[in-house]
Amino acid sequence: MLIIYRFLINIVFAISPIILIIRLIKKKESYKRFKEKFCLFSQKRGSGKLVWFHGASVGEIQSIIPLIEKIEKNNKVKKILITTNTLSSAKIIEKYNFKKTVHQFFHVDTNFLSKKFLRYWKPAVAFFIDSEIWPNTIINLDKQKIPIVLLNGRITKKTFRRWKNLNNFSKYIFGKINLCLPSSNNSQNYLKILGVKNIRLIGNLKFSQSESEKIIRYNDINRFISSKKTWCASSTHNDEEIFCGKIHKQLKKKHKNLLTIIIPRHVERTKSIVKEMSKLNLNTHIHEPKKKISSNTDIYIVNSYGKTKSIYYICKNIFLGGSIIKRGGQNPLEATRYGCNILHGPNIENFKEIYEYLNKIKISSKINTISQATKRLNKLFHKKDNSKDMLLKLNLIGKEILNKTYKEINIFLR
């Protein structure tokens, strides 16, 4: 199976220039930094102990920011390398004022490039976040006796079945992981079957919170939103905006002063969302801090990354996308840390245990139809604010998980 994988990844490598050109045209890659994916590095390694974290995109990286902040204070670690696959995740890291943390884009996982990457960076330990499993890189880490840790390990049922069909290969790869801290009971069971030997369930690292989170507040926008009866649809995917537009129309029958905020998962879809809302006869405004907002605005569209927290700070009723369509849902914990009530659709298998806990403490609610969403939002508009109690409870859980995680990985940092 390894021979087949290497053959296929080499084909990907051969056609990657074409893929990159398409992604550059779509502005999904950096013109200055795309070469990093071929191990043409833009940062110097420097001397001393370097630890390496790899996560696919924004969600994975945000989950480890509190951990990075703790390691930044560790004098034995001289440099922290973070690699990701996406441009949006690189922009997230830029917002933090890290002193010894650098970012590079993850290389194509060919045998040659993974060896070149490890020769250059020489990590003391490699942390893979969530479900990032790259066979060639893992094999070469193991050959060089560099410890491999799977942080917040997550395996969906679908992914598990794929790996299980390659039973010998999966045990060969997963058996090389030195420590796994899974994000849930289900993932723990799946990873054990796939061949991970050293597993310790602490809890989902996404409960933890950064110490240096900064909220950018736009006074004019805040005043406008605060003057309205407001709810927000965050991380929405194609077709979910239409679903939200129809909810808005139903709610407006009762709440004339209504504003719906939409934060699409992929901001490049903004123009198509405007067209969809126009077909529903809804007035839209695209987020521009200096542009005056019309009083008859129905839908406020946030068209850039990094603004979500600012919205959560002032809008307390959030629908999380990727859950009406079959995408497995989005992480609700960021919104709950700002005292928000959560609505979600039925498709939340990616964060099932988190949603079960939030439902138990009456923070989240499942909605299947426009009618159900309308009724729930009507109730939430009149609900008493209990965000302080909720924040305290979640903050304590997050701190405990963060401290236990740091204690487990500290052996590798020493």
N, C-alpha and C positions, 0 to 999 in steps of 0.2 A: 504493500500500500504506500510506503514511503516513496518508492520509485515513481508510482503514479502521481502522488502529490507533487513531487519535485518536477515531473514533466509538465503538469498543469500550471504550476506557479511560474515556470520558465516561459510558458506561452503567454501568461499574464504580463510577465516582464517584457517580452518581445513586443507586445502590442501596447504597452503602457504609455509610450510617447503619444499615440493617437488618443488614448483615454485622457491623458493630461491636457492635450490641446483642447479637447471638448470641454473639460472642466475649467480650463483657463478662460475660455470664451464665456462660459456660464458664471465666471467669477467665483468658482468654488475652490480655486487654488491661488497661492501667492506667486506672482510673477518673479519676485525676488528670491523666494525660498523653496520652490518646488524641487530643486536639485537635491535637497536633503533626503528626498525619498529614494535617491540613488546613492546615498552615503557620500555626498559632496557637502560636507558640514559647514555651517555658517558660524558656529561657536567653537571656541577652543576648550579642550578638555581641562587643562590646568593640572596641578599636582594634588596629591592627597586622596582620601577616601571619597569615592563617588557612589551614590545610590541611584538606582534607575527605576522610574515609575512609567508604566505604559497603560494608557486607556484610550478607547476608541474615539470618544468625542466629548461634548460638553458635560453630559450627565455624569460620566465616569470621573472626569477631572474635578468637577465641583464636589463630588463625594469625598475626595482625598485632600481637599484644601486645608481643613483643620489639622490633618495629620502632617501635611507639609509644613504648616506653621510651627508645629511642635519640633519637627526635625531640624528646621532652620535654627533653632536654639541649641541644637546638639553640637558641641564643639568638636566632636570626633568626626563628624561628617563635614567635609570641605566643599562638596558640590552635590546638588540634587538635579538630576536630569529627568525631565518629563517629555515623553513622546506621545503624540496623538496622530490621528489620521486626517482630521478635518481643520479647515481654516477657522471655523467658528470657535473651536476649542482653543486655538492659538490666541485668538482675540480675548478670550476669557482670562487666560493666564497673564496677558499683558496688563490687565487691570489691577493686579496685585503687586505690591511693592516688595517683592522678594529680593533678598540680598545675594543668596548663593544658589538660586534655582534658575535653570535655563531650560528653554523649550526647543525641541527639534521635531520635525515631522518623521513619523515612523517609516522605515525602509520597506521596500517590497521584500517579502519573506523568501527570497531565494537563498540557497545554501551559501553562495559566494558573498552576497551582500550582508547576510547576518554575521558571517565571520569577520567581514571588514568592519561592521558596526562595533562588534565586541573588541576587536583589536584596538580601535581608536578610543573608545570610551572606558574600557576596562572597569565595568561596574563591580562593586563588592557584593552586591545583591540586586536581583531583579524582581520588581513587584509588578505583576499583571493584575489589572483591575477588572472586576466584573466577569465577563465571558471572553476575554481576549486570550485565545490560544493559538499560537503560531508555531507549528511543528519544527521548522528548520531552526528558528531562533532558540526554542526550548532545548532541542537536541544539542546545539552548540554551546549553550550555557552549561548544560549538564556535563559535556565533555571537558569544559574548562573548570568544572567543580565550583561554579558560581551558583549560590543558593537561589532557588526560584520560589517565590511566594505568590499565591493567588489570593488577592485581597478582595473582600466583599464578593466572593465567588458566586456567580449566578448562572445556572443552566436551566433553560426553559424545557418544557416537555418535548417540544419539537426538536430542539437541538440535541437533547439527550438521546432521542430515538435515532437521530442521524449518526451520532458517535457510537451508539450501541450496535448499530449495523456493521460497524468497523471494530468489532470487539478487541481483537488482538492489537490493532494499531492504537486504539484509544487507551488501552492499558499501558502500552509502550510509552505514549506521550504523557498521559496524566500521572503515570507512576514516577515521573521525574520531578514532580512538584514536591518540594521539601516541606512546605507548610501551606495549608489552605484554611482561610477564615471565611466560611460561606455566609451569604446574606440571609439565608432562610433554611428551615427544616427540609423543604423539598429539594433545594439545591444541595444540601448536605448529603441527602440520600442518593441523589443522582451522581454526585461526584465520587462518592464511595464506591458505587457500582462501576464507574468508569475507570477506577484504578488509583485514585488518590488515597494515600495511606495515612498521612498525618493531618487530621481535620479537627478543628476546634470551633464550635459554634458560639460566637459572642453576641452577635446581633448585627443589624444592618447599619453600616457606617454612615449611611445617608441621613440617619437621625442626628448626627453631630453637626455643629455649626461653627463657621469661621469666627475667629475673635476680632477680625479687622474688616468685617463687612461694612461697606459704605453705601449709603442710599443717596442717589442723586435726586434732589427734589426740585421739580419745576413748579414754581409758585402759581403761575397763571393756569397751568393745566390742573394742578391740585385743587385750586379754587373752583374751576369749572366742574371737575369730577365730583367734588364734595357737594356741589349745589344740585346734583342730580341723584336720582335713585339708580344706583349703578351695580352692574355685575360684569364679570370678566370671563371670557372663554380663552384659555391659555393652551399653548402647544397644540393648536388645532391642525388637522390634516384636511386634505381635499374631501369635499362633501359635508364636513362637519360645520363649516361656516354657514352653509345654507340652513342646516339644522338650527344653528344659533340665531340666524336671521329670522326664522319662523317663530322661534321662542320669543324674540324681541317683539314681533308683531302681536303675539298673543298677550304678552305682558303690558304692552302699551295701551291696551283697551282699559286697563285699570290704573296704570301709572303713566300719566301723560308726560311727566318730567323724567323719562327713562333714558339711560345711556348704556349701551352695550359696548364693552371693550373687547377687541379681538387681537390676540397675540399669536400669529400663525407659527407653526413649528419651523417652516421654511419661509423666511421673509421675502424671498424672490417671487413668491406667489401673490404679492400684494395687489398687483394690477388685476389679476383674475378675480380676486376676492371683491374688489371694488365693482367689477362688472356683475358679479353674482348678486351683490347687495342692491345694485341699481335695478336689476330685474325684479327684485322684491319691493321696489319703490322705497328703498331706505336711503337716507342721506349719509354719506360717509365723510370722515375726516382722517387724513393720514398724518401720523405723528410728526410734528415739526414744532419744537419748543417755542419758536418765535412767531409762528403763524397763528393769527386769530382764529378761534374756533367758533363756528356759526352756532347760534343758540338752538337751531333746529336739527343739529347733528344727532343721528340715530346710532351710528356705528363709528367708533373710534378705533382705527387700525394702527397698531404699533409695528412699524416696518423696519426695525433695526434690532440687533442683538444687545443684550445687557440692560434692557429697560424693565424687564419683568419684575424685579424686586421693588422698583419704584412704584409700580402699579399695585403690587400686593400690599404695599405700605398703606395705601389709601382706600383700596377696594377690597372688601372682606368676603365677598361671595364669588367663588371661583369654580368654573367648570373646567376640568382637565381633559384635553382631547386625546386622540389616539385610542379612545375607549368606546366610541359609538361604532367606528369602523374597526376592523380586526387588526389592530396594531399592538395589542397587549397593554395599552395604557401608558401614562407618563408618571414620573415620580411625584407624589403629592406633598412630600415633606417640606420642600422649600416654601410652599404656600402656607402650610400650617405653622411654620416658624414665624410668620407674620400675623398670626391670629385669624387666618382665613377659614371659612367654612368651605368644604369641598363637595362638588357634584361630579359624578363620573358615570360613564356608560357601563355596559355589562362586560366589556372585553378588557380586563385588567390583570391578566395572568402574569405579566411581568412584575407586578408589585402586589400580588394577591395577599400575602401575609401582612404587609403594611396597611393595605386598605381594610383588612379584617380588623386590625387593631384600632384604626381610626374610626371605623364604624361602631366598634364596641364602646368607645368613649364619646360617641355621638358627634364626631367632627365631620365625617363624610357620609354621603347618601348616594345610593345607586339610582339612576334614572334611565329608563328605556325609551321613553317617548317624549314628544314635545309637550304633551299634556302633563305628564309627570314632572318634567323640568319646570314648567310654568307654576304648578301648584307648590313645588318645593321652594322656588325662589320667592314666591309671594309670602310664604311663611318666614323665610330667612330675612326678608326686608323688615320684618317686625320682631325678629328674635333679639333677646337681650344679649348684650356683648359680654361673653365670658372668656375673651381672648387671653387675659392675664393668667388665669388658672391653667388654661390649655398650654400656653407658652412655657410656664414654669415646669409642668409635667414633662413636656417633650424635651425641654432643655436638660433636665436631670437625666433622662434616658440617653440623650445624645452624648453627654459628658461621660457617663459610665461606659458606654460602648467605645468611645474614643480612647479613654484611658486604658481600658483592657486591651484594645488593639495595639496601642503603642507599647504596652508591656510585653505583648507576645512577639512583636517584631524587633524589640530592642536588642535581643540576643544577636541579631544580624547587624545591627547598627554598631554594636560594640566591637 
